[in-house]
């Protein structure tokens, strides 16, 4: 595959991961509306960890995609 195509795929993947992270962040805030405190905290913390992992992965994909796109220019 061409480096430019791989770079574009990585950028699209990063965008999808950012969207998934935003949805997970929304789910975290929604989990805090549960009446049972322990369940809300457990769910919110787990979703927060997933959000952080998605953001880290998206940032790495974005950087790799930009790097591959810059190498072609």
Predicted model as a PDB file, atoms N, CA, C, CB and O in Angstrom, pLDDT in the B-factor column:
MODEL        1                                                                  
ATOM      1  N   UNK A   1       0.840  -1.192   0.000  1.00 70.00           N  
ATOM      2  CA  UNK A   1       0.000   0.000   0.000  1.00 70.00           C  
ATOM      3  C   UNK A   1       0.877   1.244   0.000  1.00 70.00           C  
ATOM      4  CB  UNK A   1      -0.951   0.005   1.219  1.00 70.00           C  
ATOM      5  O   UNK A   1       2.020   1.240   0.457  1.00 70.00           O  
ATOM      6  N   UNK A   2       0.312   2.263  -0.512  1.00 87.00           N  
ATOM      7  CA  UNK A   2       0.990   3.542  -0.558  1.00 87.00           C  
ATOM      8  C   UNK A   2       1.028   4.166   0.848  1.00 87.00           C  
ATOM      9  CB  UNK A   2       0.290   4.488  -1.562  1.00 87.00           C  
ATOM     10  O   UNK A   2       0.097   4.001   1.636  1.00 87.00           O  
ATOM     11  N   UNK A   3       2.104   4.874   1.141  1.00 86.00           N  
ATOM     12  CA  UNK A   3       2.227   5.527   2.460  1.00 86.00           C  
ATOM     13  C   UNK A   3       1.110   6.531   2.689  1.00 86.00           C  
ATOM     14  CB  UNK A   3       3.584   6.229   2.589  1.00 86.00           C  
ATOM     15  O   UNK A   3       0.642   6.701   3.815  1.00 86.00           O  
ATOM     16  N   UNK A   4       0.688   7.190   1.631  1.00 89.00           N  
ATOM     17  CA  UNK A   4      -0.371   8.187   1.757  1.00 89.00           C  
ATOM     18  C   UNK A   4      -1.703   7.531   2.139  1.00 89.00           C  
ATOM     19  CB  UNK A   4      -0.524   8.969   0.443  1.00 89.00           C  
ATOM     20  O   UNK A   4      -2.466   8.080   2.934  1.00 89.00           O  
ATOM     21  N   UNK A   5      -1.972   6.360   1.571  1.00 92.00           N  
ATOM     22  CA  UNK A   5      -3.209   5.641   1.889  1.00 92.00           C  
ATOM     23  C   UNK A   5      -3.186   5.170   3.342  1.00 92.00           C  
ATOM     24  CB  UNK A   5      -3.402   4.436   0.934  1.00 92.00           C  
ATOM     25  O   UNK A   5      -4.184   5.287   4.053  1.00 92.00           O  
ATOM     26  N   UNK A   6      -2.056   4.643   3.774  1.00 93.00           N  
ATOM     27  CA  UNK A   6      -1.937   4.200   5.163  1.00 93.00           C  
ATOM     28  C   UNK A   6      -2.096   5.391   6.111  1.00 93.00           C  
ATOM     29  CB  UNK A   6      -0.574   3.499   5.397  1.00 93.00           C  
ATOM     30  O   UNK A   6      -2.747   5.276   7.149  1.00 93.00           O  
ATOM     31  N   UNK A   7      -1.509   6.518   5.760  1.00 93.00           N  
ATOM     32  CA  UNK A   7      -1.655   7.721   6.573  1.00 93.00           C  
ATOM     33  C   UNK A   7      -3.093   8.183   6.655  1.00 93.00           C  
ATOM     34  CB  UNK A   7      -0.798   8.828   6.021  1.00 93.00           C  
ATOM     35  O   UNK A   7      -3.558   8.593   7.719  1.00 93.00           O  
ATOM     36  N   UNK A   8      -3.809   8.121   5.528  1.00 94.00           N  
ATOM     37  CA  UNK A   8      -5.216   8.531   5.522  1.00 94.00           C  
ATOM     38  C   UNK A   8      -6.060   7.571   6.364  1.00 94.00           C  
ATOM     39  CB  UNK A   8      -5.757   8.590   4.073  1.00 94.00           C  
ATOM     40  O   UNK A   8      -6.966   8.001   7.078  1.00 94.00           O  
ATOM     41  N   UNK A   9      -5.764   6.277   6.281  1.00 95.00           N  
ATOM     42  CA  UNK A   9      -6.498   5.297   7.094  1.00 95.00           C  
ATOM     43  C   UNK A   9      -6.246   5.544   8.577  1.00 95.00           C  
ATOM     44  CB  UNK A   9      -6.086   3.852   6.717  1.00 95.00           C  
ATOM     45  O   UNK A   9      -7.168   5.441   9.386  1.00 95.00           O  
ATOM     46  N   UNK A  10      -5.013   5.867   8.940  1.00 95.00           N  
ATOM     47  CA  UNK A  10      -4.703   6.153  10.341  1.00 95.00           C  
ATOM     48  C   UNK A  10      -5.420   7.412  10.828  1.00 95.00           C  
ATOM     49  CB  UNK A  10      -3.194   6.307  10.527  1.00 95.00           C  
ATOM     50  O   UNK A  10      -5.864   7.466  11.974  1.00 95.00           O  
ATOM     51  N   UNK A  11      -5.533   8.412   9.975  1.00 96.00           N  
ATOM     52  CA  UNK A  11      -6.242   9.632  10.360  1.00 96.00           C  
ATOM     53  C   UNK A  11      -7.739   9.363  10.534  1.00 96.00           C  
ATOM     54  CB  UNK A  11      -6.019  10.735   9.310  1.00 96.00           C  
ATOM     55  O   UNK A  11      -8.362   9.901  11.449  1.00 96.00           O  
ATOM     56  N   UNK A  12      -8.311   8.543   9.668  1.00 97.00           N  
ATOM     57  CA  UNK A  12      -9.726   8.193   9.801  1.00 97.00           C  
ATOM     58  C   UNK A  12      -9.942   7.373  11.074  1.00 97.00           C  
ATOM     59  CB  UNK A  12     -10.217   7.406   8.557  1.00 97.00           C  
ATOM     60  O   UNK A  12     -10.919   7.578  11.794  1.00 97.00           O  
ATOM     61  N   UNK A  13      -9.018   6.441  11.345  1.00 97.00           N  
ATOM     62  CA  UNK A  13      -9.105   5.651  12.575  1.00 97.00           C  
ATOM     63  C   UNK A  13      -9.010   6.547  13.804  1.00 97.00           C  
ATOM     64  CB  UNK A  13      -7.998   4.586  12.610  1.00 97.00           C  
ATOM     65  O   UNK A  13      -9.738   6.348  14.776  1.00 97.00           O  
ATOM     66  N   UNK A  14      -8.121   7.527  13.766  1.00 97.00           N  
ATOM     67  CA  UNK A  14      -7.987   8.453  14.889  1.00 97.00           C  
ATOM     68  C   UNK A  14      -9.276   9.249  15.096  1.00 97.00           C  
ATOM     69  CB  UNK A  14      -6.805   9.407  14.658  1.00 97.00           C  
ATOM     70  O   UNK A  14      -9.702   9.457  16.233  1.00 97.00           O  
ATOM     71  N   UNK A  15      -9.892   9.690  14.013  1.00 97.00           N  
ATOM     72  CA  UNK A  15     -11.145  10.432  14.124  1.00 97.00           C  
ATOM     73  C   UNK A  15     -12.242   9.550  14.729  1.00 97.00           C  
ATOM     74  CB  UNK A  15     -11.583  10.962  12.742  1.00 97.00           C  
ATOM     75  O   UNK A  15     -13.024  10.006  15.564  1.00 97.00           O  
ATOM     76  N   UNK A  16     -12.294   8.300  14.307  1.00 97.00           N  
ATOM     77  CA  UNK A  16     -13.285   7.376  14.864  1.00 97.00           C  
ATOM     78  C   UNK A  16     -13.029   7.129  16.351  1.00 97.00           C  
ATOM     79  CB  UNK A  16     -13.267   6.042  14.095  1.00 97.00           C  
ATOM     80  O   UNK A  16     -13.971   7.024  17.136  1.00 97.00           O  
ATOM     81  N   UNK A  17     -11.762   7.038  16.737  1.00 97.00           N  
ATOM     82  CA  UNK A  17     -11.432   6.845  18.148  1.00 97.00           C  
ATOM     83  C   UNK A  17     -11.789   8.072  18.975  1.00 97.00           C  
ATOM     84  CB  UNK A  17      -9.951   6.525  18.306  1.00 97.00           C  
ATOM     85  O   UNK A  17     -12.229   7.936  20.117  1.00 97.00           O  
ATOM     86  N   UNK A  18     -11.607   9.275  18.416  1.00 97.00           N  
ATOM     87  CA  UNK A  18     -12.012  10.485  19.123  1.00 97.00           C  
ATOM     88  C   UNK A  18     -13.530  10.525  19.320  1.00 97.00           C  
ATOM     89  CB  UNK A  18     -11.543  11.729  18.357  1.00 97.00           C  
ATOM     90  O   UNK A  18     -14.011  10.961  20.366  1.00 97.00           O  
ATOM     91  N   UNK A  19     -14.278  10.071  18.317  1.00 97.00           N  
ATOM     92  CA  UNK A  19     -15.735  10.027  18.435  1.00 97.00           C  
ATOM     93  C   UNK A  19     -16.144   9.012  19.496  1.00 97.00           C  
ATOM     94  CB  UNK A  19     -16.385   9.677  17.076  1.00 97.00           C  
ATOM     95  O   UNK A  19     -17.047   9.269  20.292  1.00 97.00           O  
ATOM     96  N   UNK A  20     -15.474   7.854  19.505  1.00 97.00           N  
ATOM     97  CA  UNK A  20     -15.772   6.841  20.519  1.00 97.00           C  
ATOM     98  C   UNK A  20     -15.425   7.352  21.915  1.00 97.00           C  
ATOM     99  CB  UNK A  20     -15.004   5.543  20.224  1.00 97.00           C  
ATOM    100  O   UNK A  20     -16.137   7.056  22.874  1.00 97.00           O  
ATOM    101  N   UNK A  21     -14.344   8.113  22.039  1.00 96.00           N  
ATOM    102  CA  UNK A  21     -13.964   8.676  23.335  1.00 96.00           C  
ATOM    103  C   UNK A  21     -15.005   9.695  23.807  1.00 96.00           C  
ATOM    104  CB  UNK A  21     -12.572   9.336  23.251  1.00 96.00           C  
ATOM    105  O   UNK A  21     -15.320   9.763  24.995  1.00 96.00           O  
ATOM    106  N   UNK A  22     -15.527  10.473  22.883  1.00 96.00           N  
ATOM    107  CA  UNK A  22     -16.567  11.436  23.251  1.00 96.00           C  
ATOM    108  C   UNK A  22     -17.833  10.712  23.707  1.00 96.00           C  
ATOM    109  CB  UNK A  22     -16.884  12.370  22.064  1.00 96.00           C  
ATOM    110  O   UNK A  22     -18.488  11.142  24.657  1.00 96.00           O  
ATOM    111  N   UNK A  23     -18.173   9.623  23.037  1.00 96.00           N  
ATOM    112  CA  UNK A  23     -19.342   8.843  23.448  1.00 96.00           C  
ATOM    113  C   UNK A  23     -19.113   8.212  24.821  1.00 96.00           C  
ATOM    114  CB  UNK A  23     -19.658   7.752  22.405  1.00 96.00           C  
ATOM    115  O   UNK A  23     -20.030   8.160  25.640  1.00 96.00           O  
ATOM    116  N   UNK A  24     -17.904   7.736  25.075  1.00 94.00           N  
ATOM    117  CA  UNK A  24     -17.592   7.155  26.379  1.00 94.00           C  
ATOM    118  C   UNK A  24     -17.631   8.221  27.474  1.00 94.00           C  
ATOM    119  CB  UNK A  24     -16.212   6.479  26.348  1.00 94.00           C  
ATOM    120  O   UNK A  24     -18.055   7.947  28.596  1.00 94.00           O  
ATOM    121  N   UNK A  25     -17.197   9.416  27.150  1.00 93.00           N  
ATOM    122  CA  UNK A  25     -17.254  10.511  28.123  1.00 93.00           C  
ATOM    123  C   UNK A  25     -18.708  10.858  28.453  1.00 93.00           C  
ATOM    124  CB  UNK A  25     -16.514  11.759  27.580  1.00 93.00           C  
ATOM    125  O   UNK A  25     -19.050  11.117  29.607  1.00 93.00           O  
ATOM    126  N   UNK A  26     -19.548  10.858  27.429  1.00 93.00           N  
ATOM    127  CA  UNK A  26     -20.981  11.083  27.659  1.00 93.00           C  
ATOM    128  C   UNK A  26     -21.565   9.970  28.530  1.00 93.00           C  
ATOM    129  CB  UNK A  26     -21.743  11.163  26.313  1.00 93.00           C  
ATOM    130  O   UNK A  26     -22.371  10.232  29.422  1.00 93.00           O  
ATOM    131  N   UNK A  27     -21.156   8.734  28.269  1.00 90.00           N  
ATOM    132  CA  UNK A  27     -21.637   7.599  29.069  1.00 90.00           C  
ATOM    133  C   UNK A  27     -21.175   7.718  30.516  1.00 90.00           C  
ATOM    134  CB  UNK A  27     -21.149   6.268  28.469  1.00 90.00           C  
ATOM    135  O   UNK A  27     -21.890   7.327  31.439  1.00 90.00           O  
ATOM    136  N   UNK A  28     -19.965   8.265  30.710  1.00 90.00           N  
ATOM    137  CA  UNK A  28     -19.469   8.445  32.070  1.00 90.00           C  
ATOM    138  C   UNK A  28     -20.362   9.430  32.837  1.00 90.00           C  
ATOM    139  CB  UNK A  28     -18.005   8.945  32.050  1.00 90.00           C  
ATOM    140  O   UNK A  28     -20.732   9.180  33.984  1.00 90.00           O  
ATOM    141  N   UNK A  29     -20.701  10.543  32.194  1.00 89.00           N  
ATOM    142  CA  UNK A  29     -21.562  11.514  32.867  1.00 89.00           C  
ATOM    143  C   UNK A  29     -22.964  10.950  33.075  1.00 89.00           C  
ATOM    144  CB  UNK A  29     -21.631  12.816  32.061  1.00 89.00           C  
ATOM    145  O   UNK A  29     -23.623  11.248  34.072  1.00 89.00           O  
ATOM    146  N   UNK A  30     -23.404  10.146  32.137  1.00 88.00           N  
ATOM    147  CA  UNK A  30     -24.719   9.522  32.286  1.00 88.00           C  
ATOM    148  C   UNK A  30     -24.714   8.503  33.428  1.00 88.00           C  
ATOM    149  CB  UNK A  30     -25.142   8.844  30.970  1.00 88.00           C  
ATOM    150  O   UNK A  30     -25.722   8.336  34.115  1.00 88.00           O  
ATOM    151  N   UNK A  31     -23.591   7.828  33.629  1.00 85.00           N  
ATOM    152  CA  UNK A  31     -23.491   6.844  34.712  1.00 85.00           C  
ATOM    153  C   UNK A  31     -23.582   7.512  36.086  1.00 85.00           C  
ATOM    154  CB  UNK A  31     -22.176   6.061  34.598  1.00 85.00           C  
ATOM    155  O   UNK A  31     -24.007   6.882  37.055  1.00 85.00           O  
ATOM    156  N   UNK A  32     -23.196   8.749  36.172  1.00 84.00           N  
ATOM    157  CA  UNK A  32     -23.268   9.449  37.457  1.00 84.00           C  
ATOM    158  C   UNK A  32     -24.689   9.810  37.846  1.00 84.00           C  
ATOM    159  CB  UNK A  32     -22.428  10.700  37.413  1.00 84.00           C  
ATOM    160  O   UNK A  32     -24.916  10.250  38.973  1.00 84.00           O  
ATOM    161  N   UNK A  33     -25.654   9.638  36.950  1.00 84.00           N  
ATOM    162  CA  UNK A  33     -27.046   9.944  37.284  1.00 84.00           C  
ATOM    163  C   UNK A  33     -27.751   8.766  37.944  1.00 84.00           C  
ATOM    164  CB  UNK A  33     -27.802  10.357  36.036  1.00 84.00           C  
ATOM    165  O   UNK A  33     -28.914   8.886  38.330  1.00 84.00           O  
ATOM    166  N   UNK A  34     -27.066   7.622  38.083  1.00 79.00           N  
ATOM    167  CA  UNK A  34     -27.652   6.441  38.717  1.00 79.00           C  
ATOM    168  C   UNK A  34     -27.834   6.731  40.209  1.00 79.00           C  
ATOM    169  CB  UNK A  34     -26.753   5.172  38.494  1.00 79.00           C  
ATOM    170  O   UNK A  34     -26.983   7.365  40.833  1.00 79.00           O  
ATOM    171  N   UNK A  35     -28.925   6.272  40.761  1.00 79.00           N  
ATOM    172  CA  UNK A  35     -29.214   6.559  42.169  1.00 79.00           C  
ATOM    173  C   UNK A  35     -28.308   5.802  43.125  1.00 79.00           C  
ATOM    174  CB  UNK A  35     -30.649   6.227  42.477  1.00 79.00           C  
ATOM    175  O   UNK A  35     -27.983   6.312  44.197  1.00 79.00           O  
ATOM    176  N   UNK A  36     -27.894   4.594  42.759  1.00 79.00           N  
ATOM    177  CA  UNK A  36     -27.011   3.822  43.626  1.00 79.00           C  
ATOM    178  C   UNK A  36     -25.597   4.387  43.506  1.00 79.00           C  
ATOM    179  CB  UNK A  36     -27.043   2.301  43.257  1.00 79.00           C  
ATOM    180  O   UNK A  36     -25.006   4.351  42.426  1.00 79.00           O  
ATOM    181  N   UNK A  37     -25.064   4.894  44.579  1.00 81.00           N  
ATOM    182  CA  UNK A  37     -23.788   5.592  44.544  1.00 81.00           C  
ATOM    183  C   UNK A  37     -22.640   4.678  44.138  1.00 81.00           C  
ATOM    184  CB  UNK A  37     -23.500   6.204  45.889  1.00 81.00           C  
ATOM    185  O   UNK A  37     -21.822   5.053  43.298  1.00 81.00           O  
ATOM    186  N   UNK A  38     -22.566   3.494  44.717  1.00 83.00           N  
ATOM    187  CA  UNK A  38     -21.461   2.587  44.424  1.00 83.00           C  
ATOM    188  C   UNK A  38     -21.462   2.169  42.956  1.00 83.00           C  
ATOM    189  CB  UNK A  38     -21.538   1.352  45.320  1.00 83.00           C  
ATOM    190  O   UNK A  38     -20.410   2.150  42.317  1.00 83.00           O  
ATOM    191  N   UNK A  39     -22.608   1.841  42.431  1.00 80.00           N  
ATOM    192  CA  UNK A  39     -22.701   1.448  41.025  1.00 80.00           C  
ATOM    193  C   UNK A  39     -22.328   2.609  40.109  1.00 80.00           C  
ATOM    194  CB  UNK A  39     -24.116   0.952  40.699  1.00 80.00           C  
ATOM    195  O   UNK A  39     -21.674   2.411  39.085  1.00 80.00           O  
ATOM    196  N   UNK A  40     -22.742   3.813  40.475  1.00 83.00           N  
ATOM    197  CA  UNK A  40     -22.431   4.977  39.657  1.00 83.00           C  
ATOM    198  C   UNK A  40     -20.938   5.247  39.632  1.00 83.00           C  
ATOM    199  CB  UNK A  40     -23.173   6.198  40.168  1.00 83.00           C  
ATOM    200  O   UNK A  40     -20.376   5.535  38.576  1.00 83.00           O  
ATOM    201  N   UNK A  41     -20.296   5.157  40.777  1.00 85.00           N  
ATOM    202  CA  UNK A  41     -18.864   5.427  40.850  1.00 85.00           C  
ATOM    203  C   UNK A  41     -18.079   4.360  40.101  1.00 85.00           C  
ATOM    204  CB  UNK A  41     -18.404   5.498  42.310  1.00 85.00           C  
ATOM    205  O   UNK A  41     -17.136   4.687  39.381  1.00 85.00           O  
ATOM    206  N   UNK A  42     -18.447   3.091  40.256  1.00 87.00           N  
ATOM    207  CA  UNK A  42     -17.754   2.016  39.548  1.00 87.00           C  
ATOM    208  C   UNK A  42     -17.897   2.166  38.045  1.00 87.00           C  
ATOM    209  CB  UNK A  42     -18.288   0.657  39.988  1.00 87.00           C  
ATOM    210  O   UNK A  42     -16.923   2.043  37.303  1.00 87.00           O  
ATOM    211  N   UNK A  43     -19.102   2.430  37.607  1.00 85.00           N  
ATOM    212  CA  UNK A  43     -19.346   2.573  36.172  1.00 85.00           C  
ATOM    213  C   UNK A  43     -18.645   3.809  35.620  1.00 85.00           C  
ATOM    214  CB  UNK A  43     -20.850   2.651  35.891  1.00 85.00           C  
ATOM    215  O   UNK A  43     -18.042   3.751  34.548  1.00 85.00           O  
ATOM    216  N   UNK A  44     -18.716   4.909  36.332  1.00 88.00           N  
ATOM    217  CA  UNK A  44     -18.086   6.143  35.866  1.00 88.00           C  
ATOM    218  C   UNK A  44     -16.570   6.001  35.827  1.00 88.00           C  
ATOM    219  CB  UNK A  44     -18.482   7.318  36.766  1.00 88.00           C  
ATOM    220  O   UNK A  44     -15.930   6.478  34.890  1.00 88.00           O  
ATOM    221  N   UNK A  45     -15.991   5.355  36.825  1.00 91.00           N  
ATOM    222  CA  UNK A  45     -14.538   5.188  36.827  1.00 91.00           C  
ATOM    223  C   UNK A  45     -14.085   4.284  35.689  1.00 91.00           C  
ATOM    224  CB  UNK A  45     -14.068   4.618  38.166  1.00 91.00           C  
ATOM    225  O   UNK A  45     -13.098   4.581  35.016  1.00 91.00           O  
ATOM    226  N   UNK A  46     -14.794   3.189  35.468  1.00 90.00           N  
ATOM    227  CA  UNK A  46     -14.440   2.290  34.371  1.00 90.00           C  
ATOM    228  C   UNK A  46     -14.548   2.984  33.025  1.00 90.00           C  
ATOM    229  CB  UNK A  46     -15.330   1.057  34.389  1.00 90.00           C  
ATOM    230  O   UNK A  46     -13.687   2.807  32.162  1.00 90.00           O  
ATOM    231  N   UNK A  47     -15.586   3.763  32.841  1.00 92.00           N  
ATOM    232  CA  UNK A  47     -15.763   4.495  31.592  1.00 92.00           C  
ATOM    233  C   UNK A  47     -14.706   5.577  31.441  1.00 92.00           C  
ATOM    234  CB  UNK A  47     -17.157   5.110  31.527  1.00 92.00           C  
ATOM    235  O   UNK A  47     -14.252   5.850  30.330  1.00 92.00           O  
ATOM    236  N   UNK A  48     -14.314   6.193  32.543  1.00 93.00           N  
ATOM    237  CA  UNK A  48     -13.254   7.207  32.500  1.00 93.00           C  
ATOM    238  C   UNK A  48     -11.933   6.595  32.051  1.00 93.00           C  
ATOM    239  CB  UNK A  48     -13.086   7.871  33.877  1.00 93.00           C  
ATOM    240  O   UNK A  48     -11.212   7.191  31.250  1.00 93.00           O  
ATOM    241  N   UNK A  49     -11.613   5.419  32.557  1.00 95.00           N  
ATOM    242  CA  UNK A  49     -10.376   4.735  32.162  1.00 95.00           C  
ATOM    243  C   UNK A  49     -10.419   4.384  30.674  1.00 95.00           C  
ATOM    244  CB  UNK A  49     -10.163   3.455  33.012  1.00 95.00           C  
ATOM    245  O   UNK A  49      -9.429   4.553  29.962  1.00 95.00           O  
ATOM    246  N   UNK A  50     -11.556   3.902  30.215  1.00 95.00           N  
ATOM    247  CA  UNK A  50     -11.698   3.585  28.792  1.00 95.00           C  
ATOM    248  C   UNK A  50     -11.539   4.843  27.947  1.00 95.00           C  
ATOM    249  CB  UNK A  50     -13.063   2.927  28.516  1.00 95.00           C  
ATOM    250  O   UNK A  50     -10.912   4.802  26.888  1.00 95.00           O  
ATOM    251  N   UNK A  51     -12.098   5.954  28.403  1.00 95.00           N  
ATOM    252  CA  UNK A  51     -11.975   7.217  27.674  1.00 95.00           C  
ATOM    253  C   UNK A  51     -10.518   7.646  27.556  1.00 95.00           C  
ATOM    254  CB  UNK A  51     -12.787   8.312  28.366  1.00 95.00           C  
ATOM    255  O   UNK A  51     -10.078   8.060  26.483  1.00 95.00           O  
ATOM    256  N   UNK A  52      -9.772   7.550  28.648  1.00 97.00           N  
ATOM    257  CA  UNK A  52      -8.358   7.925  28.627  1.00 97.00           C  
ATOM    258  C   UNK A  52      -7.585   7.035  27.662  1.00 97.00           C  
ATOM    259  CB  UNK A  52      -7.751   7.834  30.038  1.00 97.00           C  
ATOM    260  O   UNK A  52      -6.762   7.529  26.892  1.00 97.00           O  
ATOM    261  N   UNK A  53      -7.842   5.723  27.696  1.00 97.00           N  
ATOM    262  CA  UNK A  53      -7.151   4.811  26.783  1.00 97.00           C  
ATOM    263  C   UNK A  53      -7.491   5.110  25.323  1.00 97.00           C  
ATOM    264  CB  UNK A  53      -7.511   3.363  27.114  1.00 97.00           C  
ATOM    265  O   UNK A  53      -6.614   5.062  24.460  1.00 97.00           O  
ATOM    266  N   UNK A  54      -8.743   5.415  25.047  1.00 96.00           N  
ATOM    267  CA  UNK A  54      -9.134   5.759  23.678  1.00 96.00           C  
ATOM    268  C   UNK A  54      -8.464   7.045  23.213  1.00 96.00           C  
ATOM    269  CB  UNK A  54     -10.651   5.901  23.579  1.00 96.00           C  
ATOM    270  O   UNK A  54      -8.044   7.148  22.060  1.00 96.00           O  
ATOM    271  N   UNK A  55      -8.364   8.022  24.106  1.00 96.00           N  
ATOM    272  CA  UNK A  55      -7.714   9.285  23.742  1.00 96.00           C  
ATOM    273  C   UNK A  55      -6.220   9.100  23.469  1.00 96.00           C  
ATOM    274  CB  UNK A  55      -7.912  10.315  24.853  1.00 96.00           C  
ATOM    275  O   UNK A  55      -5.673   9.702  22.544  1.00 96.00           O  
ATOM    276  N   UNK A  56      -5.568   8.269  24.273  1.00 97.00           N  
ATOM    277  CA  UNK A  56      -4.143   8.004  24.052  1.00 97.00           C  
ATOM    278  C   UNK A  56      -3.934   7.288  22.725  1.00 97.00           C  
ATOM    279  CB  UNK A  56      -3.558   7.166  25.206  1.00 97.00           C  
ATOM    280  O   UNK A  56      -3.037   7.642  21.960  1.00 97.00           O  
ATOM    281  N   UNK A  57      -4.753   6.290  22.453  1.00 97.00           N  
ATOM    282  CA  UNK A  57      -4.641   5.549  21.199  1.00 97.00           C  
ATOM    283  C   UNK A  57      -4.947   6.442  20.001  1.00 97.00           C  
ATOM    284  CB  UNK A  57      -5.583   4.344  21.209  1.00 97.00           C  
ATOM    285  O   UNK A  57      -4.276   6.351  18.974  1.00 97.00           O  
ATOM    286  N   UNK A  58      -5.951   7.301  20.126  1.00 97.00           N  
ATOM    287  CA  UNK A  58      -6.293   8.215  19.036  1.00 97.00           C  
ATOM    288  C   UNK A  58      -5.162   9.195  18.776  1.00 97.00           C  
ATOM    289  CB  UNK A  58      -7.583   8.973  19.354  1.00 97.00           C  
ATOM    290  O   UNK A  58      -4.864   9.507  17.623  1.00 97.00           O  
ATOM    291  N   UNK A  59      -4.536   9.680  19.827  1.00 97.00           N  
ATOM    292  CA  UNK A  59      -3.424  10.628  19.654  1.00 97.00           C  
ATOM    293  C   UNK A  59      -2.249   9.970  18.935  1.00 97.00           C  
ATOM    294  CB  UNK A  59      -2.965  11.175  21.018  1.00 97.00           C  
ATOM    295  O   UNK A  59      -1.617  10.585  18.077  1.00 97.00           O  
ATOM    296  N   UNK A  60      -1.960   8.720  19.289  1.00 97.00           N  
ATOM    297  CA  UNK A  60      -0.862   8.007  18.635  1.00 97.00           C  
ATOM    298  C   UNK A  60      -1.173   7.735  17.169  1.00 97.00           C  
ATOM    299  CB  UNK A  60      -0.575   6.692  19.359  1.00 97.00           C  
ATOM    300  O   UNK A  60      -0.299   7.862  16.312  1.00 97.00           O  
ATOM    301  N   UNK A  61      -2.414   7.362  16.879  1.00 97.00           N  
ATOM    302  CA  UNK A  61      -2.811   7.134  15.487  1.00 97.00           C  
ATOM    303  C   UNK A  61      -2.757   8.431  14.690  1.00 97.00           C  
ATOM    304  CB  UNK A  61      -4.225   6.530  15.421  1.00 97.00           C  
ATOM    305  O   UNK A  61      -2.331   8.436  13.535  1.00 97.00           O  
ATOM    306  N   UNK A  62      -3.184   9.521  15.298  1.00 96.00           N  
ATOM    307  CA  UNK A  62      -3.164  10.819  14.618  1.00 96.00           C  
ATOM    308  C   UNK A  62      -1.724  11.225  14.294  1.00 96.00           C  
ATOM    309  CB  UNK A  62      -3.847  11.903  15.492  1.00 96.00           C  
ATOM    310  O   UNK A  62      -1.436  11.680  13.187  1.00 96.00           O  
ATOM    311  N   UNK A  63      -0.832  11.057  15.259  1.00 96.00           N  
ATOM    312  CA  UNK A  63       0.570  11.398  15.025  1.00 96.00           C  
ATOM    313  C   UNK A  63       1.206  10.533  13.951  1.00 96.00           C  
ATOM    314  CB  UNK A  63       1.353  11.268  16.306  1.00 96.00           C  
ATOM    315  O   UNK A  63       1.953  11.034  13.111  1.00 96.00           O  
ATOM    316  N   UNK A  64       0.915   9.236  13.971  1.00 94.00           N  
ATOM    317  CA  UNK A  64       1.472   8.334  12.960  1.00 94.00           C  
ATOM    318  C   UNK A  64       0.906   8.656  11.580  1.00 94.00           C  
ATOM    319  CB  UNK A  64       1.181   6.865  13.324  1.00 94.00           C  
ATOM    320  O   UNK A  64       1.631   8.608  10.586  1.00 94.00           O  
ATOM    321  N   UNK A  65      -0.374   8.980  11.513  1.00 94.00           N  
ATOM    322  CA  UNK A  65      -0.980   9.335  10.237  1.00 94.00           C  
ATOM    323  C   UNK A  65      -0.412  10.614   9.674  1.00 94.00           C  
ATOM    324  CB  UNK A  65      -2.467   9.466  10.385  1.00 94.00           C  
ATOM    325  O   UNK A  65      -0.132  10.694   8.478  1.00 94.00           O  
ATOM    326  N   UNK A  66      -0.235  11.617  10.512  1.00 94.00           N  
ATOM    327  CA  UNK A  66       0.353  12.885  10.063  1.00 94.00           C  
ATOM    328  C   UNK A  66       1.796  12.681   9.608  1.00 94.00           C  
ATOM    329  CB  UNK A  66       0.297  13.938  11.190  1.00 94.00           C  
ATOM    330  O   UNK A  66       2.234  13.278   8.625  1.00 94.00           O  
ATOM    331  N   UNK A  67       2.527  11.837  10.327  1.00 93.00           N  
ATOM    332  CA  UNK A  67       3.923  11.581   9.974  1.00 93.00           C  
ATOM    333  C   UNK A  67       4.008  10.895   8.605  1.00 93.00           C  
ATOM    334  CB  UNK A  67       4.608  10.711  11.059  1.00 93.00           C  
ATOM    335  O   UNK A  67       4.845  11.258   7.779  1.00 93.00           O  
ATOM    336  N   UNK A  68       3.143   9.907   8.368  1.00 92.00           N  
ATOM    337  CA  UNK A  68       3.151   9.207   7.082  1.00 92.00           C  
ATOM    338  C   UNK A  68       2.713  10.141   5.952  1.00 92.00           C  
ATOM    339  CB  UNK A  68       2.231   7.969   7.136  1.00 92.00           C  
ATOM    340  O   UNK A  68       3.250  10.065   4.847  1.00 92.00           O  
ATOM    341  N   UNK A  69       1.759  11.006   6.216  1.00 90.00           N  
ATOM    342  CA  UNK A  69       1.327  11.954   5.188  1.00 90.00           C  
ATOM    343  C   UNK A  69       2.418  12.976   4.876  1.00 90.00           C  
ATOM    344  CB  UNK A  69       0.052  12.672   5.633  1.00 90.00           C  
ATOM    345  O   UNK A  69       2.558  13.408   3.732  1.00 90.00           O  
ATOM    346  N   UNK A  70       3.187  13.362   5.890  1.00 89.00           N  
ATOM    347  CA  UNK A  70       4.259  14.329   5.682  1.00 89.00           C  
ATOM    348  C   UNK A  70       5.431  13.705   4.936  1.00 89.00           C  
ATOM    349  CB  UNK A  70       4.731  14.891   7.016  1.00 89.00           C  
ATOM    350  O   UNK A  70       6.130  14.403   4.202  1.00 89.00           O  
ATOM    351  N   UNK A  71       5.659  12.404   5.108  1.00 83.00           N  
ATOM    352  CA  UNK A  71       6.756  11.743   4.415  1.00 83.00           C  
ATOM    353  C   UNK A  71       6.529  11.672   2.910  1.00 83.00           C  
ATOM    354  CB  UNK A  71       6.950  10.351   4.969  1.00 83.00           C  
ATOM    355  O   UNK A  71       7.490  11.616   2.142  1.00 83.00           O  
ATOM    356  N   UNK A  72       5.291  11.675   2.487  1.00 72.00           N  
ATOM    357  CA  UNK A  72       4.983  11.606   1.052  1.00 72.00           C  
ATOM    358  C   UNK A  72       5.178  12.931   0.363  1.00 72.00           C  
ATOM    359  CB  UNK A  72       3.567  11.138   0.839  1.00 72.00           C  
ATOM    360  O   UNK A  72       5.469  12.962  -0.833  1.00 72.00           O  
ATOM    361  N   UNK A  73       5.025  14.049   1.093  1.00 59.00           N  
ATOM    362  CA  UNK A  73       5.092  15.367   0.470  1.00 59.00           C  
ATOM    363  C   UNK A  73       6.485  15.724   0.026  1.00 59.00           C  
ATOM    364  CB  UNK A  73       4.590  16.411   1.413  1.00 59.00           C  
ATOM    365  O   UNK A  73       6.701  16.807  -0.518  1.00 59.00           O  
TER     366      UNK A  73                                                      
ENDMDL                                                                          
END                                                                             
